[in-house]
Amino acid sequence: MLTRPHKTPIINAGDPILKRQEIKTYFNDTFELYESLFSVLASDQTFYLRPEPLRHPLIFYFGHTATFFVNKLRVSQIISNRLNPKLESMLAIGVDEMSWDDLNDAHYDWPSVEEVKRYRDQVKVLVNQLIDELPLALPIQWEDPFWIILMGIEHERIHLETSSVLIRQLPIHQVRPSNQWPICPDQTRTPPSNNLLPVNQGLVIQGRHKNQSNTYGWDNEFGHLETEVQAFQASQYLVSNAEYLQFVRDGGYEVQEWWTDEGWQWVSYKRPKHPIFWVPQSDGSFKYRAMLEEIEMPWSWPVDVNHLEAKAFCQWLSTKQGKPLRLPTEAEWYRLYDLNLQQDHVEWEKAPGNVNLEAFASSCPVNQFQQGNFYDIVGNVWQWTETPIDAFNGFEVHPSYDDFSVPTFDGKHNLIKGGSWISTGNESIRDSRYAFRRHFFQHAGFRYVESALMPNNHMNTYETDALISMYLEFHYGAEYFGVPNYPKACVEQVQQLTQRNHFKHVLDIGCATGRSSFELANISDKVDALDFSARFIRNAQLLAEKGQIRYQIPTEGELTELKDIHLAHLGLEQQAYKVTFSQGDACNLKAMYTGYDLVFAGNLIDRLYEPAKFLNDIKPRILAGGYLVLTSPYTWLAEFTDKNQWLGGFKDAGENLTTLEGLKQHLAPEFELIGTQDIPFVIRETARKHQHTVAEMSVWKKVTR
């Protein structure tokens, strides 16, 4: 396993010819390493197990990282054709416990292991070809094709780790030991006594500058944040299994006082008595579950716990010792890093700790890797912090992957720092920022700090993303210049043109922030609401769950106005339960989306990368006698749709071809046009600048034959 370092490439210096080869090697090493992880599964049947009920079976993750390459290359318009539309839809979405994740196995006809292997082989050939042929100039920047290639590689590096956690949760007979994944041999060392060491006050600076980075980075790493960290004390070692045993023996899982409200809810539901990777024995002792083996308990290794357990331990120890002990903040961890480590990942000759797969395929003793005055500031296991992840000032979403960070900016995902033994590539650089739900497990433990200062975990309670705020105002805000609310007006026109006031099952495709979905729920039994953007779905789902949302919109310059909207005030609160919001690609829908008597696609058709494919694909999903409703101002733009994919708005054989005529050609003979209607709308940009547009609604009925 440890044959080659796993360093993320430097992207702002070097010879382009050599850099191309370096990236190619990095891609192939990553691809093969990922497959070697899955080779430890005992049989093909193991791929279909779900070690964690809140995650998909392992077959999903085996294929997911390959489909990610194709989907992102397609979204970025680097490639035109898909390799396997079925897999690229089925294996695209559902890797975190989001409200719109679909974890119902009844909705999936999982592919065979052999089919996924063949698909991975195809993707490997495709990406290698692109690495050979795509233009490469240094520095590599956000908008460059090679940024997407690196995105796919680093994404697979993340899933190398998260998949190893799932494998670690499998029954032991479902895995087999492998020489490729050697466990630390030091399993009987006497655990050290932990103690607190001083850390001086100092300024911590976080954030990268877009297009000035020396390595690939995820969007949440960009922006700027400065924090003046006050002096504190930190535990010299990570909390070991032996140190955590004191909490277990003291009945820590039975005393509500030690737990947050969220933590106690988790304890009450899951009924844990000890950390997840401790294996109780009949004599009251414990064994330890490494990824592929059960061994005698290595008491000197760091304990693996979730955030809720780590925080409860700190509360318990704080009371026992009479000291203000807690988890470190993200900024305090950076202060530890800056004072005790002189080099970042790309500068290492050798990793300073059990990280980057340069030591072991397991944890090791907490007193084995010294870094300055402390041990394991990086490596061994990730370290939970007090800090929920949020964006830096100047944060921008990468247009090709808008659901990497934004869905985690919800106050429910806490940052983990420092990396584990299997953290490679971007995961092991100083700037990396990864966060998980507090009840989830990673190869994660913790250290504690003593500080009288309580962290300020204030989260921005207003949606500040300019695009999302604009759409929230468009959907739910004031009416401007006497123009009625557009989504509401559309649904009213649907009723008039179809002469129907009730539908059974509706699909709202391209639902954005969801107003049309809620309005459609007023006239239907069930609404499936899909949008490609996780940012839109996140806000729509928040509205469905909480009934209100707050956002800020610009007035002039840097000045903003705060808005607060309530579904109840719009008469929509009672209908929210009928709507299921999900993330989805209109041009590559999952098979489960079918059987509709109404499909509504509002202002979508001229923003699709393959509008004709969408029309062909949607036809069989509509019941005989059902309706397809399209609205659009027909503003075709090459940045969204290649010109050869436009349905109209150009000359065909010397004659003007309008989009409506093009729609007739693509929908006939299965659908007949029963009516059109112009519907105006106004989108506010600032207090004194608005977009006034007129969309055409066309209503198509599926002919009963």
HELIX and SHEET records of a PDB file:
HELIX    1   1 PRO A   16  PHE A   38  1                                  23    
HELIX    2   2 ASP A   44  TYR A   48  5                                   5    
HELIX    3   3 LEU A   58  VAL A   75  1                                  18    
HELIX    4   4 PRO A   85  MET A   90  1                                   6    
HELIX    5   5 ASP A  105  HIS A  107  5                                   3    
HELIX    6   6 VAL A  113  GLU A  133  1                                  21    
HELIX    7   7 PRO A  145  ARG A  168  1                                  24    
HELIX    8   8 ILE A  172  GLN A  174  5                                   3    
HELIX    9   9 ASP A  219  GLU A  221  5                                   3    
HELIX   10  10 ASN A  241  ARG A  249  1                                   9    
HELIX   11  11 GLY A  252  GLU A  254  5                                   3    
HELIX   12  12 GLN A  256  TRP A  258  5                                   3    
HELIX   13  13 ASP A  261  LYS A  270  1                                  10    
HELIX   14  14 HIS A  307  GLN A  321  1                                  15    
HELIX   15  15 GLU A  330  ASN A  340  1                                  11    
HELIX   16  16 HIS A  345  GLU A  347  5                                   3    
HELIX   17  17 VAL A  406  THR A  408  5                                   3    
HELIX   18  18 GLY A  425  SER A  428  5                                   4    
HELIX   19  19 ALA A  466  TYR A  476  1                                  11    
HELIX   20  20 TYR A  486  THR A  498  1                                  13    
HELIX   21  21 ARG A  515  ALA A  521  1                                   7    
HELIX   22  22 ALA A  534  LYS A  546  1                                  13    
HELIX   23  23 ALA A  568  LEU A  570  5                                   3    
HELIX   24  24 GLU A  573  LYS A  578  5                                   6    
HELIX   25  25 ILE A  605  ARG A  607  5                                   3    
HELIX   26  26 PRO A  611  ILE A  618  1                                   8    
HELIX   27  27 LYS A  619  ARG A  621  5                                   3    
HELIX   28  28 LYS A  643  GLN A  645  5                                   3    
HELIX   29  29 THR A  659  LEU A  667  1                                   9    
SHEET    1   A 4 LEU A 196  VAL A 199  0                                        
SHEET    2   A 4 PHE A 232  SER A 235 -1                                        
SHEET    3   A 4 VAL A 449  GLU A 450 -1                                        
SHEET    4   A 4 LEU A 325  ARG A 326 -1                                        
SHEET    1   B 2 GLY A 202  GLN A 206  0                                        
SHEET    2   B 2 LEU A 225  VAL A 229 -1                                        
SHEET    1   C 3 TRP A 278  PRO A 280  0                                        
SHEET    2   C 3 PHE A 286  ARG A 289 -1                                        
SHEET    3   C 3 GLU A 294  GLU A 296 -1                                        
SHEET    1   D 2 GLN A 370  GLN A 371  0                                        
SHEET    2   D 2 PHE A 374  TYR A 375 -1                                        
SHEET    1   E 4 TYR A 434  ARG A 437  0                                        
SHEET    2   E 4 HIS A 413  LYS A 417 -1                                        
SHEET    3   E 4 TRP A 382  PRO A 388 -1                                        
SHEET    4   E 4 ALA A 444  GLY A 445  1                                        
SHEET    1   F 7 VAL A 579  GLN A 583  0                                        
SHEET    2   F 7 SER A 524  ASP A 531  1                                        
SHEET    3   F 7 PHE A 503  ILE A 509  1                                        
SHEET    4   F 7 TYR A 596  GLY A 602  1                                        
SHEET    5   F 7 ILE A 622  SER A 632  1                                        
SHEET    6   F 7 LYS A 689  LYS A 702 -1                                        
SHEET    7   F 7 PHE A 671  THR A 686 -1                                        
SHEET    1   G 2 GLN A 548  GLU A 556  0                                        
SHEET    2   G 2 LEU A 559  HIS A 566 -1                                        
SHEET    1   H 2 PHE A 650  ASP A 652  0                                        
SHEET    2   H 2 GLU A 655  LEU A 657 -1                                        
END                                                                             
